[in-house]
Amino acid sequence: MPAPLAIRLRGVTKRFGEITAVDALDLDVEEGTCVGLLGPNGAGKSTTMKMLTAQAIADAGVTLDAILLTHTHFDHVGAVAPIARATGAPVYCPQLEVPVLQDVMAFVPWPGFGPYESWDPEHTVAGGESLELAGLTFDVIFTPGHSPGHVTYAVRGEPALFSGDVLFQDSVGRTDLPGGDGPTLMRSIASLLERFEDDTVVFPGHMGVTTLGRERASNPFVLQLADLLR
């Protein structure tokens, strides 16, 4: 049986102005953030639950419209199957990484993790799509480098990016796992910096929430990229 799951609700009302809902929900399996889920909620409350059930999610006052995957490394998809089954929320998976989600344990690179359940996603994304979910419009951006099919979700009309493991606070995603590529990752980061303003809030897959402006000014990897582009 999978390990018990801890759910952390994170309200982003302050970031999204008129939205009066908890719009992001992180699920932790062991030490990794596994998946982000989106759904409207009547109040911006926070809670922690030890066991994941459909009733527990209902008690939190959250309705999940979708499960959006930026990529399929095990520390991001270990909770997908139980969450999807419990809520009926459809899973959106990067197209290039569907085989990983369909056979999660075959792609876990180290012993001692899992077991994690596989899942067949209801939808795939490759970049360029627009998704209407939870009262928001998400533009899907292809941002490979950390993994081959990695995508970033941008909230249209709001300064917010769900960047997965592309850009972190003072760091960037690792590229030493299968399919990773450093130059490709840096090109993906450069594309985000070029497309979005400095006040864009970045919700990464690990570490703290940051902004593109902060990372442009102080992230050593981004500063190195800026030097290369001059």
N, C-alpha and C positions, 0 to 999 in steps of 0.2 A: 504494500500500500504506500502511496506517496506520503511524504512527511506532511504534518499539519501546516496549513498556510496562514500567514498573518496578512491582514489587509490594512492598508493605510490610506484613508481618504484624504485627499489634498484639495481644498477649495482654492479655486483660482479666480474668484469673483473680483478681487482687486485688480487683477491683471486684465480682465475682459470687460471692464466698464459696466455695461447694462446687464450682463448676465448675472443672475442671482441664483446660481446653481453650483453644486459641486460637479465640475466637468471633467476632472481627471481623477483616476483611481489607480494607485500603484499596488501591485501584489508582490510580496516578497516570498521567495522560496529560498530557504537557507540565507545566504548573504547577498543574493543577487536580485535586482528588480526584474521581475519576469515579464510583465506585460502591462500596458496602459489600456484602460477601458474608458469609454466615453458614454455619458448618459446624463440627462437632465435630472435635477433633484430640487425639491421645493425649498430647501434651506441649506445654507453653507455650513453644515455641522461636520465635525470630525469625530471619528471613533476608531477603535482597534478591536478586531475580533480574532479569536484564536482558531476557529474552525470555519471553513468555507462551506456554506450551504445556500441553497436558493432562499431559504427563510432568513438567514443571516443578512443577505444582501437586501432582501425586502425590508427587514427591520431597520436597516440603515437608511431607508428612504431613497434608495438609488435604483434607477432603471437603466440597465445597460443597453445602449443601442448598438454597440459594435466593439470588437476587440481589434485594435490596430497594431500590427506588428511592424516595427522598423526593420528587424532582421530576425534570424532564427537561431542564434546562439542559445545554448541550453539555459543560461541564466536569464534569458528573456522570454522563453517559451515554456518553461517547466510547469507553469500554472495554466496554460491555455486550455488543455483538455477538460480539467475539472470545472474551470470557470465557464467555458462554453456550454458544457453539458448542464450545469446548474442553472444557467440564466437563459439559454437559448440564443445568446447574442452571436451574430455571425462574425467569423474571423476573416480579417483582411490580411493576406500574407504576401510579401514580395514574391513575384512570379518565379524568379530565378532560384528561390530558396524553398519552394514547396516541397521538394524531396526531403529536405532536412526536417521540416515539421512533420512529415509523414513517417519518419523513422528517427525520432529524436535521439534515442540512446546510441544509435550507430554513429552519431556525430559528436558525442561527448568525448573530448580529447584526453581526459584524465580519469583515473579510477576513483571511486569513492563518492561520486555524484549520482543522484537519482535513486530509484528508477523514476523516469519521467514518461508520461503517456504521450503517444503521438496523436496527431489530429489531421483530418483532411479539411483544409480551409474552404469556406463557402465562397470566398472571393479572392482574386489576386490583383496586385497592383504592380506596376512597373515604372511609374513616373509619368507625369502628364495628366493623370486623372484628377477629377474634382469629385469629392464625396460630400453628400449632404447628410449629416449625421448629428443627432443631439441638438438640433437647432443651429448648427454651425456648418460652414463650408470649409473643407480641408483640401488644400492643394497638395498633391503627392509629388515629391521631388526625388528623382533618382540621385542618390549620394553614395556610390560604392566606395570601397577602399578598406573599410573595417571588415566588411564581408561583401561578397560579389553582388548581391541584389539589394543591398541596404537602401532604404528610403527614409526621407524626412517628411513630416506632416506639418504644413504651414496653415495656420488659421487665417482664412481670408478676411481682410478688413480689420484684423487685430494683430498687434505686434507680438506674435507668439509662434515658436517653433518647437515641435517635439522631435528632437534631433537624434534620439537613440544613442549610439556609440560613435558618432562622428566627431562632435565637439563637446568638450567638457570645460568646467571651470579650471583655467590654468593648464589644460592638457588637451589631448586629442585621443581618439580611439586607437587601440593597439592594432598592429598589422601583422603580427607573427602567427596568427591562427590560419588554418587552411582558407585560401581564397583572399586573404588580406594583401594589400599592396599600398605601400607608403605614398608614392607619387599620386596614385589615383585618389587616395584619401585627401591629400592636400588640394588636389584640383576640386574635389567636392566641397571642401571648406571654403575655398576661394569663390566658388559659385554662390554659396550662401552669403558670404560677405559682400559680394557684388550686387546681389539681388535685393537684400533686405537692409533696413536702416539700423543705426546703432542702438536705438531704443527697443529693438526686438528682443523679447524675453526668450531665453533658450531653456527648455525643460529637457535635460539630458537623461540618458539611461542610468547614469551613476553620478555621484557627487552632487554639488549644490546647483540650484537654479542660478543662471547668470544672464548676461545680455551680450549681444554681439559687440556693442561698443566697449564693454569691459574687456572682452577677450581680444578685441582689436588693439587695445591699448596696453595689455599686460601679459597676454598669453605668449610664452616664449616661442611656441611652435607657430603661432599666427604671426608674430613679429618676424620670425625667420622667413615665413612665406612672403611677407610684405617686402622684405629685402630682396628676395629672389625675383619678385615681380617688377621691381624698379628698373 
